[in-house]
Amino acid sequence: MKITKLSGINNPEENEAAEFYDYYIAIDWASTVMAIAWMRNNSIRPVVEKKLPAKVKVIKDYLKQLKGKKILTIEETTGAQWLYVELKDYIDKIIICNPYHNALLKEGPKNDAKDAADLCKLLRAGLLKEVYHSNDENYKIRKLFSAYNDLVKAGVRAQNQLSAIYRSYGLKYKKDKINIKNEPYIELIIEDKQKAIKLYKEEKVVYEKIFRQIIKVNKTIKNLKAVSGIGLINAVKIFSVVIDAKRFEDKYHYWSYCGLTKYRLESGERYYGKKNTQYSRLLKEAYKTAAMAALKGKNDIQEYYEYLLRERHPEKLAMNTVCRYIALSTLAMMKHGREYKPYSWRKEKVNQIS
């Protein structure tokens, strides 16, 4: 079955074959041991070093022994960013690759040595799908927002759990008072959830205060916040995921990364429907909530939505078009350092007519 994208554009994150490197190196990293595989352009099989101690110094010493131009790959893990920063200066290029994509290309038994060898072959063949990493100072904002996002999830979970206890008595925890004098276990659970919710709200205020401090010095986030529907949190969220907007070749690649487009499935001139891309849930959430927030007020986004409805677009399609418009606006702003220009959709319609 042939899979083609609606836009007809290839995925920007697929790594092109690098034919000019002297060494293609792959590391299968674990907490205690690792395997390193390397091969040259004309090699048939990789050379594999098994059961090496999982230490950065060992990798650095190993890389120093290989003379010439080197490219290295490691699969995305919790320690990938740390390894990226530590090893970046010891090779010519480093690729943190998508392990899900690699799993589709592997077969046979599994062990550290074979995984490293397979990864090395995929690297030389140019079949790896790269995961974005950087040692840019802005990458710290991603870590900060990730911690904030974990906090919000935990806080919402605690609120839902407390609400579920109240509902089991036919009550609402924000309005009603529950009688639990004869149920000490339930009282303990409720007190525990209330403490968690209180702590969540206090820490949330601290994070938001830090975000407001960041926006004073970060012009890009400040510009994003000015977009209709995008507030402080969404502005930081979008920036923390994207970091470098220039890594997206065009709007189609970005829409795909945001989950705002799908692949079209065709085979033998028959249409089999659509398939979701691998996308960032945070970005999709940011643009969907921004669109819904904008539609509650009177602004350029709301007027654009009303225009689409008057043009007899279905509500679902109109909403997705608005999300794409916001995404495209923010992409251009991040790429070129521009401020937000409301009502630019009007100019696009005028250009189409003329």
N, C-alpha and C positions, 0 to 999 in steps of 0.2 A: 504493500500500500504506500502510495506516495503521500508525504505530508508537506504541504506548502502553507506558508504564512499568509494571512489575509493581505498584508501589505506587499507580499512578494519579495521581501528583503531578508537576507540571511541573518542569523543570530550574531550580534557584534562580539559576544564573549567567547566564541569558538576560536581557539588558538590556531593560527596559521603555522604550517610546518616551518621549522627553523632549520634550514639546510646548511647553514654556515658555521655551526658550532663544532668544536673539536670533541667535546664531551657532552653527552646527554645523561644526566644523573637523576636518580629517583630515590627517595627515602621513604621507607615504611616505618613510621615512628610509633612507639608505644611508651608506656610510662617507665619501663625498666630496660627493655632491649629494643634494638632497631636493626633493620637490614638496609644496606646501601647497594644500589645497582647502577652500573654505568656502561655505556657503549658508545662507539664512534659511529660516524655516518655510514661507514662501509662494513660495520660489524653485523654478524648474523645473530649472535646470542649475547645478552648482557653478561658482564662480569658482576658477580654478586658476593658481597661480604655479609655473612650471616652472624646473628647474635652478638652484635656490637653493643657496648653499654650505651644507653640513651643519654648521652651528654653532648652538649653543644661543642665543647672543646674537641671531642673526638671527631665531629663532623668537620670543624674548621681545619684540623690537622690533616684530615683525609682530603679535603678540597685543595689544600696547598700542594699536595703531592701530584695533582693532576695539572699539568702545564698546558696552557692554551685557553681558548675561549670556551666557557662553560655555561650551560643552562641547567637549572635544578628545578625539580618539582616535588611538592609535598601535598598530600590530600588535606582538605579542609577539616580541622579538628579544633578543639577548644584551645590548644596550644599553638595553632598555626600562625597567629599574629605575632606571638613572641618569637617563634622560629624565623618568621619573615624578617623581623627587625634585626635579629642576631646575625643572620646569614647573608643579608642583602649585599653587604660590602665585600663578600668573599667570592662572588660569582658575577657573571655578566648579566644574567637575567634569572629571576625566580618566579615560578608560577605556582600559586596555591590553587589546586584544581578541585572540581566538584566530584566528590566520591560517589554520589548517586549516578551521575553520568558514566563514570568509569565502570561501575558495577554492571551496567548493561553490556559492556564490551568484554567482560571477563568470563572465563569458563574453566572447568576443571577443579582440582583440589585447591584448598586455600592454606597458605602459610606465609610467614613474613618474607621469606626469600622470594617466593613466587610472586607475591604481591608487589614487591619492589621491582622485580624483573618485568612484570606486566606493565607496571606504571612507566618504566623506562622505555619500553617499546611504544606505548601510546604517546609518550612525549616526542620521540623521534618521528613518529608518523604524523604528528600534528593533530591528534584526535582528542586532546584534553580540552575541557571547558573550564575556563579560568574563573576563579572567585576573587573579587576585588579585595586587595589589601594595600595598605600604604603606611609609611612611617611619618606621614604628614601630621603636624600638630593638631589639625582638625579632627583626626581620627579619635582623639580623646573624647570629643563630643559624642561620638557614636557610643563609646563605652558608658558615658554618663547617662545618655538617654536609654540605653539598654537596661541599666540599673533602675532608672525611673519606671520603665515599662514593666519590669518584674515587680516593682513595688505596687503599681496600680493593679496588676493582675491579682496579687495576693490580697490587696485591700478589697477589691470587688468580690473575690471568692469568699472572704470572711463575711461581707455584707449579705451575700446570697445565702450562705449557710445559716446566718442568724435569722434571715427572713424566712427560710424554710422551717426553722424550729417554731416560729410564731404561726406560720400557716398551718402547721400540724395541729394547732389549737384553734384554728379558725380566726386568727388574729393578724394584725399588721404591726410589725415591730416599731414603726415610726409613729404610730398613733395609739396603739393599745398597750395595756399593761398586763403582763402575764402573771398568773398566780402559781408560783412554783415552790410554795412553802413546804409541801410534802414530797417534793421531788429534788433532793439535793444534787443528784447527778446532772439534771437539766440545768439547775442553777449554776453549777460549776462551768458547764459548757457555755452558757450564755455570758457569764462574766469573762471567760477566756476570749470569746469572740468580740465582746465589747472593748476589751483592752487592745486587741489586735486592730480593730477599726480606729480607735483613738490614736494609736501609734501611727497607723497608716496616714491619717489625716495630718498629723503633725509633721511627718517626714515629707509628705507631698508638698506642704508649704515651703519646706526648706529647699527642695529641688526646684520648685517654680521660682523661688527667689534667685537661685543660681542662674536659671534660664534668663531671667530679666537682666542679670548682670552681663551675661554673654551677649545678649542682643545689643547692648550698648557699644560693644567693641567689634562685633561681627556684622559688617554691612550687608552681607548676603542674607543672613537670617532676618535682619531688620527689613530688607526689601520683601522677603517672602511673607512676613507678617502683614504687609500692606495689601496683599491680595485678598479680594472679597471672599469671605468664608474661612480663610486660614488665620487662625489665631496664634498665640505664642507657642502652644504645645505642638501644633501641627507644623509650624515653621521650623522648630528645632528638630522634629521628627524627620521631616523631608531632608533637611540638610545633613542630619546624622547618617542617613542611609546613603545618600548620593555622594557626599564629600566632593568628588570631582566630576562635574557634569560633562566634561569633555570626553569622558570615556564612552559616551553614547553618541554614535555616529549621526543619528537623526531621530525625529520624533517617533518613528515606528519602533525602533529599538527601545526607546524609553517607555512607550505605551505598553510594549510587551513585558518589560521589566516591572511595570506598575500593575500588571494584570488587567489592563484595559483593552486588550485585544486577544484573539484566539487564533489557533492554527486551523486551517481548513483541510479536511481530509478528503482526498480524491484518489481514485484508482480506476483505470479503464474507462475514463470519462464519466465516472459515476461519483456522485457526491455522498459522503458518508457522515456528514455533520461537522462539528467543530470540537476542538480539544484545547483545554486550558494550557497556557505556557507555564513554565516554572517562574514564578514571580515573587516579588517582595510583598508580603502581607501587610507590612507596616505602611508602605507607600500606597497600596490600594485602599487601605483603611483611611489614610490621611486625605486622599482626594475624594473619597466617597463622603466622609464626614464634612469636608470643606464644602462640597457641593450642597449637601443638605442644610448646612448652616447658612450658606449664602441665599438659598431659596426662601428662608424665613424672613429676610429683610428686603429692602428696596435698594438694589445696586445693579451694576452692569451684568453680573452673572444671572441674577433673577430675570432681568430683561431679556437676556439671551435665551434662557429657558422658555420664557413666554413666547418669544419669536419662533422657536422651534416647534412649539405646540401649534401656533397659528399656521405654520407651514405643514401641519398635519403629520408631524413626526410622532410615533407612539411614545408614551411617557417613558418607558424603559430606555428606548433609544435616545430620547432627548436628554435623559439623566446621564447616560454614558457619554454622550457628546459633550455635555457640560464638564464632566470629569476630565475628559481628554483635553478640553480647552484649557482648564486650570493647569493640568499637568504640562501642556505645551508652553503655557505662559511662564511657569516656574522654571522649566528647563532652559528657556531662552534667557531668563534673568540670571540663573546660576552660571550659564556658559559665558555670558558677555558682561556680567556685572551691571545689568540694567535695573532701573526701578520699574515698578509695575505701571503699565499703561492700560487703564480701564477702557472698555468699549472698543478695543482693537478688533473685535469680531465684526463690528460694523464696517470697518475698512475692508476686511476680507470679502464681505458680501458685495460691496461696491465694485471691488476689483474683478470679482467673478462675473458681475453683470456687464461691466465694460469690456 
